[in-house]
Amino acid sequence: MKFRRLTDSAQINLAEYLKKYINEVGPENVRLYIGCDSQNKRTWTSYATTVVIHVGNTGCHVLYQRERVIPRINDFWTRLWKEVERSVEVALYLQEHGIDVDNIDLDLNADPNMKSHKLVAAARGYVESLGIKANIKPDILPAICAADNIVK
């Protein structure tokens, strides 16, 4: 799976890169967060999927993948569910390659007044059925913050 480093946009093989990185800093010092955000543009939908490597108390290292879907996905629910699917796809890929995944950050809101709230139960159930913790707003979501900046 091809991703890029945020620091220099160099293309990397995600599993190989993470294995090496985690081995260098020590697995006890690393927590991974996976997330995806999307935005509709003119005739397409842009997705940014991120893997945020939180290293102890020293900060985060961000890896990302961008994708443009044509035609534009106008249905709000479909677009959000595809964010969930992209995040889960990355998590399963990493698990298949022997990398523990603790968290998936979902760009959904626990506040029942927010439109995305309607997908919370289904998305959380899907992610947690895989043995991965699903984080939602208003919690701090590092992977979603990174994806939001990249997708714009």
N, C-alpha and C positions, 0 to 999 in steps of 0.2 A: 504494500500500500504506500503510495507516494504522498509525502507531506513536504512542507517547507519549514525552515526555522524562521521565526519572526525577526531575529537579530540581523540576518543577512540574506534572507529569501533563498538560501541554498536548498536544493531539493535533496531529500533524504528518503531512505527506506525506513518507515516508521518502526517496525519491530526491531530491526537490527540496531538502529540508532538508540532506541529506548533501552534495549538490553545492555549496550555498552555504557550508556549514560548512567543507568541505575547501578551497574556494577562499579563504576568509578566513584560515585558519591556514597554508595552503600544503600541497600534496600530499606534499611531501618530509618533512613533520613528522607525518603521520598514518598509523596502522596500524589497520585494521579487524579486529575479531573478531566472529564470529557464533556464536550458540549457542542451545540450547533445553534446558529442563528441564521435567519433568512431575511431578505428584503426584496420587495418587488421593485423592479426598475422599469424602463420603457416597455420592452416586449419580452422580458425574461425575468426569472427569479434567481437571485444570487443566494447561494448557501456558503457559509463559512463554518467548517468543523474544526474544533480545536482540541488539542491535548495539552493541558497545562501541568507541568511538572513542578510541584511545590517541594522545594528542598529545605528541610528543617526550618530555620528562622532566617534564611538568607535570601528568600525571594522566590520568584517563579521563572520558569523557562517555557516559552510558548512555541508549540508546533501547530501548523495549520494546513488546511486544504480548502481551496475555493472551487466552487462549481457553479456553472451557469446553466439553468434549465430553460429551454425554449420549447414551447411557448410559456409565457408567464403563467404561474399558478395563482389564479384569482380567488379560489376558494380558501378562506382563512384556515379552516380545520385541516384541509389536505396539506397545506403548506406547513402548518405546525407539526402535524403527525410525521411528515417527511423529515423534520428536524430530529424528532425522537428516533426515527429509523436510522438516520445517518449516525447518530451518537451510539446507538446499540450496535450497529455494524462495526464501528471502530472498536468498541469494547470487546465484542466477540472475536474479532481478528486478533487483538492483543492477547486475549485469554488463550486462543489456539496456539499462540506463539510463546506461551509460558510466562506471560506478564500479568501480574495481579492487577485487577482494576477494582478500585474501591468505590468510586463515585461517578455518577453521570449527573451533570447539571442540566436541568430541563428549563427552558425558557417559558415556563408556565407559572401562573400566580395562584397562591392559596386563597386570595381574597375573592369571595364569591361575586363581588361586583365587577370583577375583571373578566373580559371575554374569554381569555385562555383558561379560566378556572374549569370550564366544562370538560377539558381533556385531562385534568390532573389525575383523577382516579384511574383511568385507563392507562395513562402513560406510566404513572408510578407503579401500578400493578405489573405492567409489562417488564419494566426495568428490574423491579425487586424480585420478580419470579426467576430472574437470571442470577440472583444472589448478589446484586450490585445495589448500593444505596442510591436512591433517587433524591436529589436536592432540588427544591423549588423556591421561587420567590415567596416571601421577602428575604430568605436567607441570602448570604453573600455567595455568589456563584462565580468563581474565577473564570471558569471555562466559557461561560456565557458573556461575561464582560469582555473577554478577549475576542470572542467570535463577533460580538456586536461591533467592536472597533474595526475588525478586519472586513466585515461584510459591507460596510458603508463606503 
